Amino acid sequence: MKTQILKFICIIILASTCTQAQFIKGYGFKVGAVSATQTWNYNIDIHRDMENRWGIDAGVYVELLDLPYISILGELHYIQKGFMEEIPITTMDQPEGTGRYLVSKPRVDYLSLPLLAKIRYNVETVSPYILIGPRFDFLIGKEPDGYEIIYNKFKKNDMGISVGVGIEIPTSTIQAVLFEFKYSPTFNNSYSNDILTIKNQSFELLVGIKL
Protein backbone atom coordinates (compact mmCIF):
# COMPACT_ATOMS: atom_id res chain seq x y z
CA MET A 1 0.00 0.00 0.00
CA LYS A 2 2.82 2.40 0.84
CA THR A 3 4.40 1.59 -2.53
CA GLN A 4 1.18 2.57 -4.30
CA ILE A 5 1.07 5.88 -2.44
CA LEU A 6 4.69 6.65 -3.34
CA LYS A 7 3.99 5.83 -6.98
CA PHE A 8 1.04 8.22 -7.00
CA ILE A 9 3.14 11.00 -5.46
CA CYS A 10 5.87 10.42 -8.07
CA ILE A 11 3.30 10.63 -10.86
CA ILE A 12 2.06 14.00 -9.60
CA ILE A 13 5.60 15.36 -9.25
CA LEU A 14 6.55 14.12 -12.70
CA ALA A 15 3.41 15.55 -14.22
CA SER A 16 3.98 18.96 -12.66
CA THR A 17 7.41 19.14 -14.30
CA CYS A 18 6.04 18.25 -17.74
CA THR A 19 3.38 20.88 -18.20
CA GLN A 20 4.32 21.42 -21.83
CA ALA A 21 3.05 17.96 -22.69
CA GLN A 22 -0.19 18.09 -24.68
CA PHE A 23 -2.13 15.76 -22.37
CA ILE A 24 -1.52 17.93 -19.29
CA LYS A 25 -3.97 20.80 -18.90
CA GLY A 26 -2.64 22.19 -15.62
CA TYR A 27 -1.71 21.54 -12.02
CA GLY A 28 -1.91 23.29 -8.69
CA PHE A 29 -3.02 23.01 -5.10
CA LYS A 30 -6.22 23.24 -3.04
CA VAL A 31 -6.78 24.06 0.61
CA GLY A 32 -9.83 24.56 2.76
CA ALA A 33 -12.14 23.28 5.47
CA VAL A 34 -13.80 19.91 5.87
CA SER A 35 -17.02 19.26 7.77
CA ALA A 36 -16.92 15.57 8.69
CA THR A 37 -19.08 13.16 10.62
CA GLN A 38 -19.48 9.42 11.08
CA THR A 39 -22.47 7.12 11.04
CA TRP A 40 -22.49 4.74 14.03
CA ASN A 41 -25.06 2.03 13.27
CA TYR A 42 -25.94 -0.40 16.06
CA ASN A 43 -27.97 -3.59 15.70
CA ILE A 44 -29.34 -2.97 19.19
CA ASP A 45 -31.47 -0.10 20.45
CA ILE A 46 -28.80 2.58 20.82
CA HIS A 47 -28.94 6.05 19.27
CA ARG A 48 -25.97 8.42 19.06
CA ASP A 49 -26.47 12.08 18.17
CA MET A 50 -23.33 12.80 16.13
CA GLU A 51 -22.52 16.31 14.93
CA ASN A 52 -20.11 17.53 12.27
CA ARG A 53 -16.49 18.16 13.17
CA TRP A 54 -14.54 20.87 11.32
CA GLY A 55 -11.03 20.08 10.13
CA ILE A 56 -8.42 20.77 7.44
CA ASP A 57 -8.16 19.61 3.84
CA ALA A 58 -5.01 20.42 1.83
CA GLY A 59 -3.73 18.85 -1.35
CA VAL A 60 -2.19 19.02 -4.80
CA TYR A 61 -3.55 17.95 -8.16
CA VAL A 62 -2.75 17.49 -11.83
CA GLU A 63 -5.35 17.90 -14.58
CA LEU A 64 -5.01 15.64 -17.61
CA LEU A 65 -6.65 15.50 -21.07
CA ASP A 66 -7.15 18.90 -22.68
CA LEU A 67 -10.51 18.09 -24.30
CA PRO A 68 -13.24 20.69 -24.98
CA TYR A 69 -15.52 19.74 -22.06
CA ILE A 70 -13.91 16.88 -20.16
CA SER A 71 -10.66 16.37 -18.26
CA ILE A 72 -9.34 14.07 -15.52
CA LEU A 73 -8.05 15.15 -12.12
CA GLY A 74 -5.54 13.10 -10.13
CA GLU A 75 -5.35 14.48 -6.58
CA LEU A 76 -3.46 13.87 -3.34
CA HIS A 77 -4.92 15.31 -0.12
CA TYR A 78 -4.32 15.37 3.60
CA ILE A 79 -7.77 15.40 5.18
CA GLN A 80 -9.07 15.31 8.76
CA LYS A 81 -12.24 13.37 9.51
CA GLY A 82 -14.17 12.28 12.60
CA PHE A 83 -17.17 13.67 14.45
CA MET A 84 -18.24 15.84 17.38
CA GLU A 85 -20.50 14.78 20.22
CA GLU A 86 -21.92 16.73 23.15
CA ILE A 87 -22.47 14.44 26.12
CA PRO A 88 -24.78 15.87 28.82
CA ILE A 89 -23.35 15.99 32.33
CA THR A 90 -25.68 14.42 34.87
CA THR A 91 -25.70 14.15 38.66
CA MET A 92 -27.74 12.22 41.22
CA ASP A 93 -29.83 15.34 41.83
CA GLN A 94 -30.16 16.13 38.10
CA PRO A 95 -30.32 12.78 36.28
CA GLU A 96 -31.67 14.40 33.10
CA GLY A 97 -28.76 16.81 32.86
CA THR A 98 -27.25 19.86 34.49
CA GLY A 99 -27.34 21.97 31.33
CA ARG A 100 -23.61 21.48 30.86
CA TYR A 101 -21.98 19.23 28.28
CA LEU A 102 -18.76 17.34 27.78
CA VAL A 103 -17.61 17.92 24.18
CA SER A 104 -15.69 15.14 22.44
CA LYS A 105 -14.01 15.62 19.04
CA PRO A 106 -12.29 12.37 17.97
CA ARG A 107 -10.30 12.69 14.74
CA VAL A 108 -8.87 10.41 12.08
CA ASP A 109 -6.37 11.68 9.50
CA TYR A 110 -6.23 10.29 5.98
CA LEU A 111 -4.09 10.54 2.88
CA SER A 112 -6.81 10.77 0.25
CA LEU A 113 -6.38 9.93 -3.45
CA PRO A 114 -9.38 10.95 -5.59
CA LEU A 115 -9.47 10.28 -9.35
CA LEU A 116 -12.13 12.61 -10.72
CA ALA A 117 -13.81 13.25 -14.03
CA LYS A 118 -14.23 16.99 -14.55
CA ILE A 119 -17.07 18.14 -16.79
CA ARG A 120 -16.83 21.86 -17.48
CA TYR A 121 -18.54 24.56 -19.50
CA ASN A 122 -16.82 27.80 -20.44
CA VAL A 123 -18.91 30.93 -19.99
CA GLU A 124 -16.85 33.95 -21.10
CA THR A 125 -14.79 34.85 -18.01
CA VAL A 126 -15.61 31.80 -15.81
CA SER A 127 -15.73 28.01 -16.15
CA PRO A 128 -18.23 26.18 -13.92
CA TYR A 129 -17.69 22.43 -13.62
CA ILE A 130 -18.90 19.17 -12.07
CA LEU A 131 -16.62 16.59 -10.42
CA ILE A 132 -17.27 12.90 -9.88
CA GLY A 133 -15.08 9.86 -9.31
CA PRO A 134 -13.72 7.19 -6.95
CA ARG A 135 -11.60 7.97 -3.90
CA PHE A 136 -9.14 5.91 -1.85
CA ASP A 137 -8.28 7.01 1.69
CA PHE A 138 -5.33 5.70 3.73
CA LEU A 139 -5.29 6.13 7.51
CA ILE A 140 -2.14 7.97 8.64
CA GLY A 141 -3.01 9.21 12.14
CA LYS A 142 -5.68 9.63 14.79
CA GLU A 143 -6.65 11.48 17.98
CA PRO A 144 -9.27 9.23 19.64
CA ASP A 145 -10.29 11.68 22.41
CA GLY A 146 -11.72 8.94 24.59
CA TYR A 147 -12.57 6.45 21.84
CA GLU A 148 -9.24 4.59 21.84
CA ILE A 149 -10.82 1.12 22.00
CA ILE A 150 -12.68 1.73 18.74
CA TYR A 151 -10.30 4.06 16.88
CA ASN A 152 -7.31 1.78 17.48
CA LYS A 153 -9.16 -0.88 15.46
CA PHE A 154 -10.08 1.36 12.52
CA LYS A 155 -9.30 -0.12 9.11
CA LYS A 156 -6.18 1.19 7.42
CA ASN A 157 -7.98 2.22 4.23
CA ASP A 158 -11.37 3.47 3.05
CA MET A 159 -12.94 3.54 -0.40
CA GLY A 160 -15.68 5.88 -1.54
CA ILE A 161 -16.78 8.44 -4.08
CA SER A 162 -16.46 12.21 -4.32
CA VAL A 163 -18.96 14.41 -6.12
CA GLY A 164 -18.86 18.16 -6.32
CA VAL A 165 -19.20 21.42 -8.16
CA GLY A 166 -16.74 24.23 -8.73
CA ILE A 167 -15.85 27.30 -10.68
CA GLU A 168 -12.62 28.51 -12.27
CA ILE A 169 -11.87 32.21 -12.66
CA PRO A 170 -8.94 32.98 -15.01
CA THR A 171 -6.43 35.61 -13.90
CA SER A 172 -3.65 37.55 -15.59
CA THR A 173 -0.85 36.02 -13.50
CA ILE A 174 -1.87 32.33 -13.28
CA GLN A 175 -4.26 30.11 -15.21
CA ALA A 176 -7.10 30.39 -12.70
CA VAL A 177 -8.33 30.65 -9.15
CA LEU A 178 -10.89 28.00 -8.27
CA PHE A 179 -13.58 27.37 -5.67
CA GLU A 180 -15.04 23.93 -4.95
CA PHE A 181 -17.66 22.19 -2.86
CA LYS A 182 -17.52 18.37 -2.59
CA TYR A 183 -19.37 15.58 -0.82
CA SER A 184 -17.30 12.48 -0.01
CA PRO A 185 -19.12 9.46 1.46
CA THR A 186 -17.38 6.15 2.14
CA PHE A 187 -18.65 2.81 0.82
CA ASN A 188 -16.96 0.36 3.18
CA ASN A 189 -17.07 0.23 6.98
CA SER A 190 -14.17 1.95 8.72
CA TYR A 191 -14.92 -0.17 11.79
CA SER A 192 -17.20 -3.13 12.41
CA ASN A 193 -17.93 -5.74 15.06
CA ASP A 194 -20.96 -7.83 16.06
CA ILE A 195 -23.06 -4.84 17.16
CA LEU A 196 -21.57 -1.72 15.54
CA THR A 197 -20.50 -0.47 12.12
CA ILE A 198 -18.94 2.95 11.43
CA LYS A 199 -18.60 4.86 8.16
CA ASN A 200 -16.97 8.21 7.36
CA GLN A 201 -18.50 11.02 5.34
CA SER A 202 -17.46 14.61 4.76
CA PHE A 203 -18.15 17.87 2.97
CA GLU A 204 -15.19 19.90 1.68
CA LEU A 205 -15.04 23.64 0.95
CA LEU A 206 -11.89 24.38 -1.03
CA VAL A 207 -10.09 27.25 -2.69
CA GLY A 208 -7.25 26.58 -5.09
CA ILE A 209 -4.80 27.81 -7.67
CA LYS A 210 -4.31 26.38 -11.15
CA LEU A 211 -0.88 26.88 -12.72
VOTIDO-412879 format. One record per residue (C-alpha): x, y negated, z negated; residue number from 1. Coordinates in steps of 0.05 Angstrom, whole numbers, plus 32768, in hexadecimal, padded with zeros to 4 digits. Last residue first. Example, Ala and Ser with C-alpha at 12.3 -4.5 7.8 and 13.67 -1.06 7.14 Angstrom:
2
x = 8111&y = 8015&z = 7F71&k = 2 $
x = 80F6&y = 805A&z = 7F64&k = 1 $
//
This chain:
211
x = 7FEE&y = 7DE6&z = 80FE&k = 211 $
x = 7FAA&y = 7DF0&z = 80DF&k = 210 $
x = 7FA0&y = 7DD4&z = 8099&k = 209 $
x = 7F6F&y = 7DEC&z = 8066&k = 208 $
x = 7F36&y = 7DDF&z = 8036&k = 207 $
x = 7F12&y = 7E18&z = 8015&k = 206 $
x = 7ED3&y = 7E27&z = 7FED&k = 205 $
x = 7ED0&y = 7E72&z = 7FDE&k = 204 $
x = 7E95&y = 7E9B&z = 7FC5&k = 203 $
x = 7EA3&y = 7EDC&z = 7FA1&k = 202 $
x = 7E8E&y = 7F24&z = 7F95&k = 201 $
x = 7EAD&y = 7F5C&z = 7F6D&k = 200 $
x = 7E8C&y = 7F9F&z = 7F5D&k = 199 $
x = 7E85&y = 7FC5&z = 7F1B&k = 198 $
x = 7E66&y = 8009&z = 7F0E&k = 197 $
x = 7E51&y = 8022&z = 7EC9&k = 196 $
x = 7E33&y = 8061&z = 7EA9&k = 195 $
x = 7E5D&y = 809D&z = 7EBF&k = 194 $
x = 7E99&y = 8073&z = 7ED3&k = 193 $
x = 7EA8&y = 803F&z = 7F08&k = 192 $
x = 7ED6&y = 8003&z = 7F14&k = 191 $
x = 7EE5&y = 7FD9&z = 7F52&k = 190 $
x = 7EAB&y = 7FFB&z = 7F74&k = 189 $
x = 7EAD&y = 7FF9&z = 7FC0&k = 188 $
x = 7E8B&y = 7FC8&z = 7FF0&k = 187 $
x = 7EA4&y = 7F85&z = 7FD5&k = 186 $
x = 7E82&y = 7F43&z = 7FE3&k = 185 $
x = 7EA6&y = 7F06&z = 8000&k = 184 $
x = 7E7D&y = 7EC8&z = 8010&k = 183 $
x = 7EA2&y = 7E91&z = 8034&k = 182 $
x = 7E9F&y = 7E44&z = 8039&k = 181 $
x = 7ED3&y = 7E21&z = 8063&k = 180 $
x = 7EF0&y = 7DDD&z = 8071&k = 179 $
x = 7F26&y = 7DD0&z = 80A5&k = 178 $
x = 7F59&y = 7D9B&z = 80B7&k = 177 $
x = 7F72&y = 7DA0&z = 80FE&k = 176 $
x = 7FAB&y = 7DA6&z = 8130&k = 175 $
x = 7FDB&y = 7D79&z = 810A&k = 174 $
x = 7FEF&y = 7D30&z = 810E&k = 173 $
x = 7FB7&y = 7D11&z = 8138&k = 172 $
x = 7F7F&y = 7D38&z = 8116&k = 171 $
x = 7F4D&y = 7D6C&z = 812C&k = 170 $
x = 7F13&y = 7D7C&z = 80FD&k = 169 $
x = 7F04&y = 7DC6&z = 80F5&k = 168 $
x = 7EC3&y = 7DDE&z = 80D6&k = 167 $
x = 7EB1&y = 7E1B&z = 80AF&k = 166 $
x = 7E80&y = 7E54&z = 80A3&k = 165 $
x = 7E87&y = 7E95&z = 807E&k = 164 $
x = 7E85&y = 7EE0&z = 807A&k = 163 $
x = 7EB7&y = 7F0C&z = 8056&k = 162 $
x = 7EB0&y = 7F57&z = 8052&k = 161 $
x = 7EC6&y = 7F8A&z = 801F&k = 160 $
x = 7EFD&y = 7FB9&z = 8008&k = 159 $
x = 7F1D&y = 7FBB&z = 7FC3&k = 158 $
x = 7F60&y = 7FD4&z = 7FAB&k = 157 $
x = 7F84&y = 7FE8&z = 7F6C&k = 156 $
x = 7F46&y = 8002&z = 7F4A&k = 155 $
x = 7F36&y = 7FE5&z = 7F06&k = 154 $
x = 7F49&y = 8012&z = 7ECB&k = 153 $
x = 7F6E&y = 7FDC&z = 7EA2&k = 152 $
x = 7F32&y = 7FAF&z = 7EAE&k = 151 $
x = 7F02&y = 7FDD&z = 7E89&k = 150 $
x = 7F28&y = 7FEA&z = 7E48&k = 149 $
x = 7F47&y = 7FA4&z = 7E4B&k = 148 $
x = 7F05&y = 7F7F&z = 7E4B&k = 147 $
x = 7F16&y = 7F4D&z = 7E14&k = 146 $
x = 7F32&y = 7F16&z = 7E40&k = 145 $
x = 7F47&y = 7F47&z = 7E77&k = 144 $
x = 7F7B&y = 7F1A&z = 7E98&k = 143 $
x = 7F8E&y = 7F3F&z = 7ED8&k = 142 $
x = 7FC4&y = 7F48&z = 7F0D&k = 141 $
x = 7FD5&y = 7F61&z = 7F53&k = 140 $
x = 7F96&y = 7F85&z = 7F6A&k = 139 $
x = 7F95&y = 7F8E&z = 7FB5&k = 138 $
x = 7F5A&y = 7F74&z = 7FDE&k = 137 $
x = 7F49&y = 7F8A&z = 8025&k = 136 $
x = 7F18&y = 7F61&z = 804E&k = 135 $
x = 7EEE&y = 7F70&z = 808B&k = 134 $
x = 7ED2&y = 7F3B&z = 80BA&k = 133 $
x = 7EA7&y = 7EFE&z = 80C6&k = 132 $
x = 7EB4&y = 7EB4&z = 80D0&k = 131 $
x = 7E86&y = 7E81&z = 80F1&k = 130 $
x = 7E9E&y = 7E3F&z = 8110&k = 129 $
x = 7E93&y = 7DF4&z = 8116&k = 128 $
x = 7EC5&y = 7DD0&z = 8143&k = 127 $
x = 7EC8&y = 7D84&z = 813C&k = 126 $
x = 7ED8&y = 7D47&z = 8168&k = 125 $
x = 7EAF&y = 7D59&z = 81A6&k = 124 $
x = 7E86&y = 7D95&z = 8190&k = 123 $
x = 7EB0&y = 7DD4&z = 8199&k = 122 $
x = 7E8D&y = 7E15&z = 8186&k = 121 $
x = 7EAF&y = 7E4B&z = 815E&k = 120 $
x = 7EAB&y = 7E95&z = 8150&k = 119 $
x = 7EE3&y = 7EAC&z = 8123&k = 118 $
x = 7EEC&y = 7EF7&z = 8119&k = 117 $
x = 7F0D&y = 7F04&z = 80D6&k = 116 $
x = 7F43&y = 7F32&z = 80BB&k = 115 $
x = 7F44&y = 7F25&z = 8070&k = 114 $
x = 7F80&y = 7F39&z = 8045&k = 113 $
x = 7F78&y = 7F29&z = 7FFB&k = 112 $
x = 7FAE&y = 7F2D&z = 7FC6&k = 111 $
x = 7F83&y = 7F32&z = 7F88&k = 110 $
x = 7F81&y = 7F16&z = 7F42&k = 109 $
x = 7F4F&y = 7F30&z = 7F0E&k = 108 $
x = 7F32&y = 7F02&z = 7ED9&k = 107 $
x = 7F0A&y = 7F09&z = 7E99&k = 106 $
x = 7EE8&y = 7EC8&z = 7E83&k = 105 $
x = 7EC6&y = 7ED1&z = 7E3F&k = 104 $
x = 7EA0&y = 7E9A&z = 7E1C&k = 103 $
x = 7E89&y = 7EA5&z = 7DD4&k = 102 $
x = 7E48&y = 7E7F&z = 7DCA&k = 101 $
x = 7E28&y = 7E52&z = 7D97&k = 100 $
x = 7DDD&y = 7E49&z = 7D8D&k = 99 $
x = 7DDF&y = 7E73&z = 7D4E&k = 98 $
x = 7DC1&y = 7EB0&z = 7D6F&k = 97 $
x = 7D87&y = 7EE0&z = 7D6A&k = 96 $
x = 7DA2&y = 7F00&z = 7D2A&k = 95 $
x = 7DA5&y = 7EBD&z = 7D06&k = 94 $
x = 7DAB&y = 7ECD&z = 7CBB&k = 93 $
x = 7DD5&y = 7F0C&z = 7CC8&k = 92 $
x = 7DFE&y = 7EE5&z = 7CFB&k = 91 $
x = 7DFE&y = 7EE0&z = 7D47&k = 90 $
x = 7E2D&y = 7EC0&z = 7D79&k = 89 $
x = 7E10&y = 7EC3&z = 7DC0&k = 88 $
x = 7E3F&y = 7EDF&z = 7DF6&k = 87 $
x = 7E4A&y = 7EB1&z = 7E31&k = 86 $
x = 7E66&y = 7ED8&z = 7E6C&k = 85 $
x = 7E93&y = 7EC3&z = 7EA4&k = 84 $
x = 7EA9&y = 7EEF&z = 7EDF&k = 83 $
x = 7EE5&y = 7F0A&z = 7F04&k = 82 $
x = 7F0B&y = 7EF5&z = 7F42&k = 81 $
x = 7F4B&y = 7ECE&z = 7F51&k = 80 $
x = 7F65&y = 7ECC&z = 7F98&k = 79 $
x = 7FAA&y = 7ECD&z = 7FB8&k = 78 $
x = 7F9E&y = 7ECE&z = 8002&k = 77 $
x = 7FBB&y = 7EEB&z = 8043&k = 76 $
x = 7F95&y = 7EDE&z = 8084&k = 75 $
x = 7F91&y = 7EFA&z = 80CB&k = 74 $
x = 7F5F&y = 7ED1&z = 80F2&k = 73 $
x = 7F45&y = 7EE7&z = 8136&k = 72 $
x = 7F2B&y = 7EB9&z = 816D&k = 71 $
x = 7EEA&y = 7EAE&z = 8193&k = 70 $
x = 7ECA&y = 7E75&z = 81B9&k = 69 $
x = 7EF7&y = 7E62&z = 81F4&k = 68 $
x = 7F2E&y = 7E96&z = 81E6&k = 67 $
x = 7F71&y = 7E86&z = 81C6&k = 66 $
x = 7F7B&y = 7ECA&z = 81A5&k = 65 $
x = 7F9C&y = 7EC7&z = 8160&k = 64 $
x = 7F95&y = 7E9A&z = 8124&k = 63 $
x = 7FC9&y = 7EA2&z = 80ED&k = 62 $
x = 7FB9&y = 7E99&z = 80A3&k = 61 $
x = 7FD4&y = 7E84&z = 8060&k = 60 $
x = 7FB5&y = 7E87&z = 801B&k = 59 $
x = 7F9C&y = 7E68&z = 7FDB&k = 58 $
x = 7F5D&y = 7E78&z = 7FB3&k = 57 $
x = 7F58&y = 7E61&z = 7F6B&k = 56 $
x = 7F23&y = 7E6E&z = 7F35&k = 55 $
x = 7EDD&y = 7E5F&z = 7F1E&k = 54 $
x = 7EB6&y = 7E95&z = 7EF9&k = 53 $
x = 7E6E&y = 7EA1&z = 7F0B&k = 52 $
x = 7E3E&y = 7EBA&z = 7ED5&k = 51 $
x = 7E2D&y = 7F00&z = 7EBD&k = 50 $
x = 7DEF&y = 7F0E&z = 7E95&k = 49 $
x = 7DF9&y = 7F58&z = 7E83&k = 48 $
x = 7DBD&y = 7F87&z = 7E7F&k = 47 $
x = 7DC0&y = 7FCC&z = 7E60&k = 46 $
x = 7D8B&y = 8002&z = 7E67&k = 45 $
x = 7DB5&y = 803B&z = 7E80&k = 44 $
x = 7DD1&y = 8048&z = 7EC6&k = 43 $
x = 7DF9&y = 8008&z = 7EBF&k = 42 $
x = 7E0B&y = 7FD7&z = 7EF7&k = 41 $
x = 7E3E&y = 7FA1&z = 7EE7&k = 40 $
x = 7E3F&y = 7F72&z = 7F23&k = 39 $
x = 7E7A&y = 7F44&z = 7F22&k = 38 $
x = 7E82&y = 7EF9&z = 7F2C&k = 37 $
x = 7EAE&y = 7EC9&z = 7F52&k = 36 $
x = 7EAC&y = 7E7F&z = 7F65&k = 35 $
x = 7EEC&y = 7E72&z = 7F8B&k = 34 $
x = 7F0D&y = 7E2E&z = 7F93&k = 33 $
x = 7F3B&y = 7E15&z = 7FC9&k = 32 $
x = 7F78&y = 7E1F&z = 7FF4&k = 31 $
x = 7F84&y = 7E2F&z = 803D&k = 30 $
x = 7FC4&y = 7E34&z = 8066&k = 29 $
x = 7FDA&y = 7E2E&z = 80AE&k = 28 $
x = 7FDE&y = 7E51&z = 80F0&k = 27 $
x = 7FCB&y = 7E44&z = 8138&k = 26 $
x = 7FB1&y = 7E60&z = 817A&k = 25 $
x = 7FE2&y = 7E99&z = 8182&k = 24 $
x = 7FD5&y = 7EC5&z = 81BF&k = 23 $
x = 7FFC&y = 7E96&z = 81EE&k = 22 $
x = 803D&y = 7E99&z = 81C6&k = 21 $
x = 8056&y = 7E54&z = 81B5&k = 20 $
x = 8044&y = 7E5E&z = 816C&k = 19 $
x = 8079&y = 7E93&z = 8163&k = 18 $
x = 8094&y = 7E81&z = 811E&k = 17 $
x = 8050&y = 7E85&z = 80FD&k = 16 $
x = 8044&y = 7EC9&z = 811C&k = 15 $
x = 8083&y = 7EE6&z = 80FE&k = 14 $
x = 8070&y = 7ECD&z = 80B9&k = 13 $
x = 8029&y = 7EE8&z = 80C0&k = 12 $
x = 8042&y = 7F2B&z = 80D9&k = 11 $
x = 8075&y = 7F30&z = 80A1&k = 10 $
x = 803F&y = 7F24&z = 806D&k = 9 $
x = 8015&y = 7F5C&z = 808C&k = 8 $
x = 8050&y = 7F8B&z = 808C&k = 7 $
x = 805E&y = 7F7B&z = 8043&k = 6 $
x = 8015&y = 7F8A&z = 8031&k = 5 $
x = 8018&y = 7FCD&z = 8056&k = 4 $
x = 8058&y = 7FE0&z = 8033&k = 3 $
x = 8038&y = 7FD0&z = 7FEF&k = 2 $
x = 8000&y = 8000&z = 8000&k = 1 $
//
